[in-house]
Amino acid sequence: MASAPASGGDLAVIGAAGKTGTALVSALAGRSSVRRVVHTARRTGDRAVDLETGAGLIDALSGCRGVYFIAPNVHPDEPALLRRVLVAAVEAGVEHVVYHSVAWPYTPEMPHHLDKARCEDMLHTFGGVRWTVLQPCAYAENFGAVLDGSVDTLEVPYDLDAPFSFVALADVAEAAARVLVEGAAVHHGATYELGGPEAIGVRQLCEQALRPMNPTRISVAEWEDRYAQSLSGDARTRLAAMFDFYDRHGFVAGSAQLRGLLGRAPLGVAELVRAM
Ligand SMILES: NC(=O)c1ccc[n+]([C@@H]2O[C@H](COP(=O)([O-])OP(=O)(O)OC[C@H]3O[C@@H](n4cnc5c(N)ncnc54)[C@H](OP(=O)(O)O)[C@@H]3O)[C@@H](O)[C@H]2O)c1
């Protein structure tokens, strides 16, 4: 990345220990001083916060010039979490909040997408802080165990040929790092859609795995029975709505803005597998 950092202050990543946050913290290594803002502290220097109450947020963000907010997956009330982050960011004097949204946020049939649309609106209108939105499509790494050959079966509850613009998480993290490091002076007011370079179904994705295989379609009820036992009722309802939407429409997104942020073509699934 050739971009010059904005001056002064740490960068904070909220959700730093999760799948997305881990990739972003790696992409930021060597570019800035980074605060891992987490729920459960695991390493020296981790800042523990509770997004459900806001406890610890102001301390965790004080002295930071930029904050990247990654909400827990399919949370029942993501706008309430973002509001706490924004209140704390303003109180702590943070210049720039980057929000990890999703492609197609305004999709009323998918409640967790719609919550992200509400979050984007809150960012636009909150005041007191400058902002940027990143809208990734589905990560190819959601199928990581298939791609790297560590499993030889896959069951999904939607059309195996519904098209997705699977995006490499490392590319999303690289783009996010650039936005966070360059800061509000370059990226305030921007919304970047981050899709991968192709639109393919899960069947085609599986054909490109290290050990190519045939996925199986199951019903949403079977999926809930086999894979969702530990999830809350709310999360199951949200995911069922998502699967129903995927089945009928797929989930495609443009890659031009990601290409611009990376300064190169985003990785396709085959390239991602070759790099494993
Ligand atoms: N997967 C995709 O394809 C995709 C695509 C686009 C957008 N997204 C979005 O990406 C976001 C993150 O997904 P992910 O899979 O990276 O999430 P994840 O791995 O589940 O990580 C979420 C993090 O949230 C933290 N957390 C949970 N409850 C908390 C609380 N009360 N206070 C503070 N932190 C708390 C956890 O911290 P601890 O580990 O410290 O407990 C966890 O590390 C979601 O909003 C999702 O919608 C995902």
The ligand as an SDF file (V2000), in Angstrom:
LIG
                    3D

 48 52  0  0  0  0  0  0  0  0999 V2000
  -18.9760  -13.2770    7.1000 N   0  0  0  0  0  0  0  0  0  0  0  0
  -19.2540  -12.5300    6.0450 C   0  0  0  0  0  0  0  0  0  0  0  0
  -19.2520  -13.0040    4.8990 O   0  0  0  0  0  0  0  0  0  0  0  0
  -19.5490  -11.0570    6.2310 C   0  0  0  0  0  0  0  0  0  0  0  0
  -19.7210  -10.2540    5.0880 C   0  0  0  0  0  0  0  0  0  0  0  0
  -20.0080   -8.9110    5.2700 C   0  0  0  0  0  0  0  0  0  0  0  0
  -20.1160   -8.3720    6.5420 C   0  0  0  0  0  0  0  0  0  0  0  0
  -19.9350   -9.1780    7.6210 N   0  0  0  0  0  0  0  0  0  0  0  0
  -20.0720   -8.5830    8.9640 C   0  0  0  0  0  0  0  0  0  0  0  0
  -18.8690   -8.7080    9.6620 O   0  0  0  0  0  0  0  0  0  0  0  0
  -19.1500   -8.5390   11.0540 C   0  0  0  0  0  0  0  0  0  0  0  0
  -18.2360   -9.4160   11.8870 C   0  0  0  0  0  0  0  0  0  0  0  0
  -18.3460  -10.7260   11.5400 O   0  0  0  0  0  0  0  0  0  0  0  0
  -17.2550  -11.7500   12.0940 P   0  0  0  0  0  0  0  0  0  0  0  0
  -17.6630  -13.0960   11.5580 O   0  0  0  0  0  0  0  0  0  0  0  0
  -15.8790  -11.2420   11.8520 O   0  0  0  0  0  0  0  0  0  0  0  0
  -17.5830  -11.7110   13.6450 O   0  0  0  0  0  0  0  0  0  0  0  0
  -17.0570  -12.6370   14.8060 P   0  0  0  0  0  0  0  0  0  0  0  0
  -15.9130  -13.4990   14.3610 O   0  0  0  0  0  0  0  0  0  0  0  0
  -18.2600  -13.3060   15.3680 O   0  0  0  0  0  0  0  0  0  0  0  0
  -16.4760  -11.5650   15.8470 O   0  0  0  0  0  0  0  0  0  0  0  0
  -17.2890  -10.7150   16.5250 C   0  0  0  0  0  0  0  0  0  0  0  0
  -16.5410  -10.1550   17.7240 C   0  0  0  0  0  0  0  0  0  0  0  0
  -17.5080   -9.4120   18.4680 O   0  0  0  0  0  0  0  0  0  0  0  0
  -17.0660   -9.3970   19.7870 C   0  0  0  0  0  0  0  0  0  0  0  0
  -18.1860   -9.2160   20.7130 N   0  0  0  0  0  0  0  0  0  0  0  0
  -19.2460  -10.0220   20.9080 C   0  0  0  0  0  0  0  0  0  0  0  0
  -20.0410   -9.5370   21.8650 N   0  0  0  0  0  0  0  0  0  0  0  0
  -19.4420   -8.4030   22.3240 C   0  0  0  0  0  0  0  0  0  0  0  0
  -19.7570   -7.4600   23.3300 C   0  0  0  0  0  0  0  0  0  0  0  0
  -20.8610   -7.5520   24.0870 N   0  0  0  0  0  0  0  0  0  0  0  0
  -18.9120   -6.4250   23.5250 N   0  0  0  0  0  0  0  0  0  0  0  0
  -17.7910   -6.3020   22.7800 C   0  0  0  0  0  0  0  0  0  0  0  0
  -17.4450   -7.1570   21.7940 N   0  0  0  0  0  0  0  0  0  0  0  0
  -18.2660   -8.2020   21.5840 C   0  0  0  0  0  0  0  0  0  0  0  0
  -16.3990  -10.7390   20.0560 C   0  0  0  0  0  0  0  0  0  0  0  0
  -15.3090  -10.4310   20.9060 O   0  0  0  0  0  0  0  0  0  0  0  0
  -14.5330  -11.5320   21.8110 P   0  0  0  0  0  0  0  0  0  0  0  0
  -13.9700  -12.5190   20.8250 O   0  0  0  0  0  0  0  0  0  0  0  0
  -13.4950  -10.7420   22.5230 O   0  0  0  0  0  0  0  0  0  0  0  0
  -15.5720  -12.1620   22.6990 O   0  0  0  0  0  0  0  0  0  0  0  0
  -15.9890  -11.2340   18.6630 C   0  0  0  0  0  0  0  0  0  0  0  0
  -14.5920  -11.3700   18.5120 O   0  0  0  0  0  0  0  0  0  0  0  0
  -20.6550   -8.8040   11.2350 C   0  0  0  0  0  0  0  0  0  0  0  0
  -21.2730   -7.5740   11.5610 O   0  0  0  0  0  0  0  0  0  0  0  0
  -21.0800   -9.2770    9.8540 C   0  0  0  0  0  0  0  0  0  0  0  0
  -22.3970   -8.8810    9.5390 O   0  0  0  0  0  0  0  0  0  0  0  0
  -19.6370  -10.5030    7.4950 C   0  0  0  0  0  0  0  0  0  0  0  0
  1  2  1  0
  2  3  2  0
  2  4  1  0
  4  5  1  0
  4 48  2  0
  5  6  2  0
  6  7  1  0
  7  8  2  0
  8  9  1  0
  8 48  1  0
  9 10  1  0
  9 46  1  0
 10 11  1  0
 11 12  1  0
 11 44  1  0
 12 13  1  0
 13 14  1  0
 14 15  2  0
 14 16  1  0
 14 17  1  0
 17 18  1  0
 18 19  2  0
 18 20  1  0
 18 21  1  0
 21 22  1  0
 22 23  1  0
 23 24  1  0
 23 42  1  0
 24 25  1  0
 25 26  1  0
 25 36  1  0
 26 27  1  0
 26 35  1  0
 27 28  2  0
 28 29  1  0
 29 30  1  0
 29 35  2  0
 30 31  1  0
 30 32  2  0
 32 33  1  0
 33 34  2  0
 34 35  1  0
 36 37  1  0
 36 42  1  0
 37 38  1  0
 38 39  2  0
 38 40  1  0
 38 41  1  0
 42 43  1  0
 44 45  1  0
 44 46  1  0
 46 47  1  0
M  CHG  2   8   1  16  -1
M  END
$$$$
